[in-house]
Every structure is written in structure tokens, then in C-alpha cells.
Amino acid sequence: MDGDAAEFATYKAGDKQAAIAASVGADRALRKQYEDSLQQTRSLGQSSLQSATNWLPSSATRAVAILIGCLLVALAAGAVIAYWLLRQITLPIFKLAALLSAEPL
């Protein structure tokens, strides 16, 4: 029987003092070590969570800034292409209209 089971069996048998004495020995030291380890793990988890929580807003802000920059570049490129296409289409039309409206000789 391991230590914990022996403590419980002793307690159930009615020998409360022996069960308490057994729980104060090596088992108590082991429990304290486990509790300390658990507390350290909890602290590490909380600090990791806090770090991730702090990282997320700055990363999101940076991503939004990059997206806005890309949008502005795409809009500028679209405006340049639209202007170029408009000139490629309208200049020949205006020349043709000028030729057609000219008085015959």
C-alpha cells in the first residue's frame, strides 16, 4: 500500500492520530514540493499568457497599418493605370473627331 492509501486506511480504521502522524512525515514534504512545483507552473503559465496578450494588440495594429499601406499603393497604381487607359482611348477618338469635323477641301 502506498503512503496515501495507508493514511486513509488508518483513518477509516479509527486511528485518527496515527493517520495524522503518517501524513505529517515524508508525504507532507512530497505534497509541499508538489504544491511549490504547481505554483511555479501556474506563474509561468500566467506570465506566458500575459506576454501573448500584450503581443496581440501590437501585432494587430502593425497588420492593419500594413494593410492600409497596401491599399493605398493599390489605389495609386489603379489611378495611374486608369489615367493611362483613358488617354490611350480618348486621344485617338478626339483626333478622329477633329478629322471628321474638319471642313472638306
MOFEN-V21582 format. One record per residue. RES is the residue in one small letter. SS is DSSP state (~ for helix, > for strand, _ for the rest). OMEGA is omega as a letter, one per 30 degrees, with the letter a starting at -180 (* if undefined). Layout:
# MOFEN-V21582
RES;SS;OMEGA / RES;SS;OMEGA
This chain:
# MOFEN-V21582
m;_;l / d;_;a / g;~;a / d;~;a / a;~;l / a;~;l / e;~;a / f;~;l / a;~;l / t;~;l / y;~;a / k;~;l / a;_;l / g;_;l / d;_;a / k;~;a / q;~;l / a;~;l / a;~;l / i;~;l / a;~;l / a;~;a / s;~;a / v;~;a / g;_;a / a;~;l / d;~;l / r;~;l / a;~;l / l;~;l / r;~;l / k;~;l / q;~;l / y;~;l / e;~;l / d;~;l / s;~;l / l;~;l / q;~;l / q;~;l / t;~;l / r;~;l / s;~;l / l;~;l / g;~;l / q;~;l / s;~;l / s;~;l / l;~;l / q;~;l / s;~;l / a;~;l / t;~;l / n;~;a / w;~;a / l;~;a / p;~;l / s;~;l / s;~;l / a;~;l / t;~;l / r;~;l / a;~;l / v;~;l / a;~;l / i;~;l / l;~;l / i;~;l / g;~;l / c;~;l / l;~;l / l;~;l / v;~;l / a;~;l / l;~;l / a;~;l / a;~;l / g;~;l / a;~;l / v;~;l / i;~;l / a;~;l / y;~;a / w;~;l / l;~;l / l;~;l / r;~;a / q;~;a / i;~;a / t;~;a / l;~;l / p;~;l / i;~;l / f;~;l / k;~;l / l;~;l / a;~;l / a;~;l / l;~;a / l;~;a / s;~;l / a;_;l / e;_;l / p;_;l / l;_;*
